[in-house]
Amino acid sequence: MTTYTLCVSMINRNSYKDKEDMQFKLDVFFAGDRITKAQYNELTSLLTVQ
């Protein structure tokens, strides 16, 4: 499972402490080149909708 698919799954299941914590994780994954800019933008949008 890739970091991206794991994040999508976590967001869809609401399995994170709070949105700020999940956004911080996304920031770290993006800064560490674990996800692309497009994936980061998509995940951030998905998180905002939840």
Backbone as XML, in Angstrom:
<?xml version="1.0"?>
<chain id="A" units="angstrom">
  <residue number="1" name="MET">
    <atom name="N" x="0.853" y="-1.169" z="0.000"/>
    <atom name="CA" x="0.000" y="0.000" z="0.000"/>
    <atom name="C" x="0.902" y="1.236" z="0.000"/>
  </residue>
  <residue number="2" name="THR">
    <atom name="N" x="0.591" y="2.178" z="-0.877"/>
    <atom name="CA" x="1.390" y="3.396" z="-0.945"/>
    <atom name="C" x="0.936" y="4.394" z="0.127"/>
  </residue>
  <residue number="3" name="THR">
    <atom name="N" x="1.778" y="5.367" z="0.385"/>
    <atom name="CA" x="1.429" y="6.418" z="1.340"/>
    <atom name="C" x="0.150" y="7.119" z="0.914"/>
  </residue>
  <residue number="4" name="TYR">
    <atom name="N" x="0.031" y="7.377" z="-0.373"/>
    <atom name="CA" x="-1.153" y="8.050" z="-0.905"/>
    <atom name="C" x="-2.425" y="7.244" z="-0.622"/>
  </residue>
  <residue number="5" name="THR">
    <atom name="N" x="-2.434" y="5.968" z="-0.968"/>
    <atom name="CA" x="-3.639" y="5.151" z="-0.768"/>
    <atom name="C" x="-3.952" y="4.990" z="0.720"/>
  </residue>
  <residue number="6" name="LEU">
    <atom name="N" x="-2.926" y="4.920" z="1.540"/>
    <atom name="CA" x="-3.132" y="4.843" z="2.986"/>
    <atom name="C" x="-3.808" y="6.116" z="3.496"/>
  </residue>
  <residue number="7" name="CYS">
    <atom name="N" x="-3.351" y="7.265" z="3.022"/>
    <atom name="CA" x="-3.947" y="8.543" z="3.432"/>
    <atom name="C" x="-5.391" y="8.659" z="2.966"/>
  </residue>
  <residue number="8" name="VAL">
    <atom name="N" x="-5.667" y="8.257" z="1.740"/>
    <atom name="CA" x="-7.042" y="8.278" z="1.237"/>
    <atom name="C" x="-7.927" y="7.419" z="2.132"/>
  </residue>
  <residue number="9" name="SER">
    <atom name="N" x="-7.462" y="6.251" z="2.472"/>
    <atom name="CA" x="-8.226" y="5.343" z="3.326"/>
    <atom name="C" x="-8.461" y="5.955" z="4.709"/>
  </residue>
  <residue number="10" name="MET">
    <atom name="N" x="-7.425" y="6.540" z="5.286"/>
    <atom name="CA" x="-7.562" y="7.164" z="6.615"/>
    <atom name="C" x="-8.569" y="8.301" z="6.589"/>
  </residue>
  <residue number="11" name="ILE">
    <atom name="N" x="-8.518" y="9.126" z="5.553"/>
    <atom name="CA" x="-9.443" y="10.258" z="5.462"/>
    <atom name="C" x="-10.875" y="9.769" z="5.251"/>
  </residue>
  <residue number="12" name="ASN">
    <atom name="N" x="-11.060" y="8.804" z="4.373"/>
    <atom name="CA" x="-12.405" y="8.283" z="4.100"/>
    <atom name="C" x="-13.033" y="7.624" z="5.322"/>
  </residue>
  <residue number="13" name="ARG">
    <atom name="N" x="-12.207" y="7.021" z="6.165"/>
    <atom name="CA" x="-12.718" y="6.353" z="7.373"/>
    <atom name="C" x="-12.723" y="7.266" z="8.595"/>
  </residue>
  <residue number="14" name="ASN">
    <atom name="N" x="-12.260" y="8.517" z="8.400"/>
    <atom name="CA" x="-12.132" y="9.457" z="9.522"/>
    <atom name="C" x="-11.295" y="8.867" z="10.651"/>
  </residue>
  <residue number="15" name="SER">
    <atom name="N" x="-10.241" y="8.161" z="10.298"/>
    <atom name="CA" x="-9.402" y="7.530" z="11.324"/>
    <atom name="C" x="-8.154" y="8.381" z="11.567"/>
  </residue>
  <residue number="16" name="TYR">
    <atom name="N" x="-8.402" y="9.565" z="12.089"/>
    <atom name="CA" x="-7.336" y="10.477" z="12.491"/>
    <atom name="C" x="-7.857" y="11.274" z="13.681"/>
  </residue>
  <residue number="17" name="LYS">
    <atom name="N" x="-6.925" y="11.807" z="14.466"/>
    <atom name="CA" x="-7.298" y="12.507" z="15.701"/>
    <atom name="C" x="-8.160" y="13.729" z="15.406"/>
  </residue>
  <residue number="18" name="ASP">
    <atom name="N" x="-7.669" y="14.603" z="14.559"/>
    <atom name="CA" x="-8.421" y="15.774" z="14.114"/>
    <atom name="C" x="-7.849" y="16.227" z="12.774"/>
  </residue>
  <residue number="19" name="LYS">
    <atom name="N" x="-8.548" y="17.142" z="12.124"/>
    <atom name="CA" x="-8.134" y="17.555" z="10.782"/>
    <atom name="C" x="-6.764" y="18.209" z="10.783"/>
  </residue>
  <residue number="20" name="GLU">
    <atom name="N" x="-6.441" y="18.969" z="11.817"/>
    <atom name="CA" x="-5.142" y="19.619" z="11.895"/>
    <atom name="C" x="-4.017" y="18.589" z="11.963"/>
  </residue>
  <residue number="21" name="ASP">
    <atom name="N" x="-4.238" y="17.525" z="12.715"/>
    <atom name="CA" x="-3.245" y="16.456" z="12.833"/>
    <atom name="C" x="-3.038" y="15.753" z="11.492"/>
  </residue>
  <residue number="22" name="MET">
    <atom name="N" x="-4.129" y="15.472" z="10.797"/>
    <atom name="CA" x="-4.019" y="14.814" z="9.493"/>
    <atom name="C" x="-3.364" y="15.735" z="8.477"/>
  </residue>
  <residue number="23" name="GLN">
    <atom name="N" x="-3.689" y="17.027" z="8.528"/>
    <atom name="CA" x="-3.063" y="17.981" z="7.610"/>
    <atom name="C" x="-1.564" y="18.050" z="7.869"/>
  </residue>
  <residue number="24" name="PHE">
    <atom name="N" x="-1.157" y="17.986" z="9.134"/>
    <atom name="CA" x="0.263" y="17.976" z="9.471"/>
    <atom name="C" x="0.944" y="16.750" z="8.875"/>
  </residue>
  <residue number="25" name="LYS">
    <atom name="N" x="0.296" y="15.594" z="8.966"/>
    <atom name="CA" x="0.844" y="14.367" z="8.371"/>
    <atom name="C" x="1.018" y="14.532" z="6.851"/>
  </residue>
  <residue number="26" name="LEU">
    <atom name="N" x="0.001" y="15.104" z="6.204"/>
    <atom name="CA" x="0.092" y="15.328" z="4.761"/>
    <atom name="C" x="1.251" y="16.266" z="4.439"/>
  </residue>
  <residue number="27" name="ASP">
    <atom name="N" x="1.426" y="17.312" z="5.245"/>
    <atom name="CA" x="2.540" y="18.246" z="5.044"/>
    <atom name="C" x="3.882" y="17.525" z="5.146"/>
  </residue>
  <residue number="28" name="VAL">
    <atom name="N" x="4.006" y="16.658" z="6.135"/>
    <atom name="CA" x="5.255" y="15.909" z="6.332"/>
    <atom name="C" x="5.494" y="14.951" z="5.168"/>
  </residue>
  <residue number="29" name="PHE">
    <atom name="N" x="4.451" y="14.249" z="4.738"/>
    <atom name="CA" x="4.603" y="13.319" z="3.609"/>
    <atom name="C" x="4.992" y="14.060" z="2.333"/>
  </residue>
  <residue number="30" name="PHE">
    <atom name="N" x="4.417" y="15.238" z="2.130"/>
    <atom name="CA" x="4.754" y="16.027" z="0.945"/>
    <atom name="C" x="6.192" y="16.547" z="1.039"/>
  </residue>
  <residue number="31" name="ALA">
    <atom name="N" x="6.570" y="17.054" z="2.188"/>
    <atom name="CA" x="7.929" y="17.575" z="2.375"/>
    <atom name="C" x="8.973" y="16.472" z="2.236"/>
  </residue>
  <residue number="32" name="GLY">
    <atom name="N" x="8.599" y="15.257" z="2.621"/>
    <atom name="CA" x="9.506" y="14.122" z="2.531"/>
    <atom name="C" x="9.442" y="13.385" z="1.202"/>
  </residue>
  <residue number="33" name="ASP">
    <atom name="N" x="8.769" y="13.963" z="0.223"/>
    <atom name="CA" x="8.622" y="13.362" z="-1.107"/>
    <atom name="C" x="7.966" y="11.983" z="-1.087"/>
  </residue>
  <residue number="34" name="ARG">
    <atom name="N" x="7.078" y="11.779" z="-0.116"/>
    <atom name="CA" x="6.342" y="10.510" z="-0.060"/>
    <atom name="C" x="5.085" y="10.575" z="-0.922"/>
  </residue>
  <residue number="35" name="ILE">
    <atom name="N" x="4.576" y="11.821" z="-1.159"/>
    <atom name="CA" x="3.447" y="12.028" z="-2.050"/>
    <atom name="C" x="3.782" y="13.197" z="-2.981"/>
  </residue>
  <residue number="36" name="THR">
    <atom name="N" x="3.142" y="13.208" z="-4.145"/>
    <atom name="CA" x="3.389" y="14.267" z="-5.120"/>
    <atom name="C" x="2.543" y="15.499" z="-4.783"/>
  </residue>
  <residue number="37" name="LYS">
    <atom name="N" x="2.837" y="16.606" z="-5.462"/>
    <atom name="CA" x="2.078" y="17.847" z="-5.275"/>
    <atom name="C" x="0.605" y="17.624" z="-5.631"/>
  </residue>
  <residue number="38" name="ALA">
    <atom name="N" x="0.350" y="16.919" z="-6.735"/>
    <atom name="CA" x="-1.029" y="16.628" z="-7.143"/>
    <atom name="C" x="-1.741" y="15.787" z="-6.085"/>
  </residue>
  <residue number="39" name="GLN">
    <atom name="N" x="-1.065" y="14.782" z="-5.545"/>
    <atom name="CA" x="-1.654" y="13.942" z="-4.506"/>
    <atom name="C" x="-1.908" y="14.751" z="-3.239"/>
  </residue>
  <residue number="40" name="TYR">
    <atom name="N" x="-0.953" y="15.598" z="-2.887"/>
    <atom name="CA" x="-1.104" y="16.467" z="-1.713"/>
    <atom name="C" x="-2.339" y="17.347" z="-1.862"/>
  </residue>
  <residue number="41" name="ASN">
    <atom name="N" x="-2.480" y="17.973" z="-3.019"/>
    <atom name="CA" x="-3.635" y="18.844" z="-3.259"/>
    <atom name="C" x="-4.942" y="18.067" z="-3.184"/>
  </residue>
  <residue number="42" name="GLU">
    <atom name="N" x="-4.959" y="16.883" z="-3.772"/>
    <atom name="CA" x="-6.170" y="16.050" z="-3.747"/>
    <atom name="C" x="-6.511" y="15.627" z="-2.321"/>
  </residue>
  <residue number="43" name="LEU">
    <atom name="N" x="-5.517" y="15.195" z="-1.559"/>
    <atom name="CA" x="-5.756" y="14.752" z="-0.186"/>
    <atom name="C" x="-6.211" y="15.914" z="0.698"/>
  </residue>
  <residue number="44" name="THR">
    <atom name="N" x="-5.621" y="17.086" z="0.500"/>
    <atom name="CA" x="-6.019" y="18.257" z="1.276"/>
    <atom name="C" x="-7.460" y="18.624" z="0.959"/>
  </residue>
  <residue number="45" name="SER">
    <atom name="N" x="-7.854" y="18.559" z="-0.301"/>
    <atom name="CA" x="-9.233" y="18.835" z="-0.687"/>
    <atom name="C" x="-10.179" y="17.809" z="-0.089"/>
  </residue>
  <residue number="46" name="LEU">
    <atom name="N" x="-9.796" y="16.557" z="-0.135"/>
    <atom name="CA" x="-10.608" y="15.483" z="0.427"/>
    <atom name="C" x="-10.774" y="15.676" z="1.937"/>
  </residue>
  <residue number="47" name="LEU">
    <atom name="N" x="-9.727" y="16.076" z="2.591"/>
    <atom name="CA" x="-9.775" y="16.306" z="4.043"/>
    <atom name="C" x="-10.703" y="17.473" z="4.368"/>
  </residue>
  <residue number="48" name="THR">
    <atom name="N" x="-10.689" y="18.494" z="3.554"/>
    <atom name="CA" x="-11.527" y="19.665" z="3.772"/>
    <atom name="C" x="-13.001" y="19.321" z="3.666"/>
  </residue>
  <residue number="49" name="VAL">
    <atom name="N" x="-13.326" y="18.423" z="2.746"/>
    <atom name="CA" x="-14.723" y="18.015" z="2.527"/>
    <atom name="C" x="-15.238" y="17.183" z="3.687"/>
  </residue>
  <residue number="50" name="GLN">
    <atom name="N" x="-14.395" y="16.386" z="4.299"/>
    <atom name="CA" x="-14.814" y="15.480" z="5.376"/>
    <atom name="C" x="-15.299" y="16.210" z="6.584"/>
  </residue>
</chain>
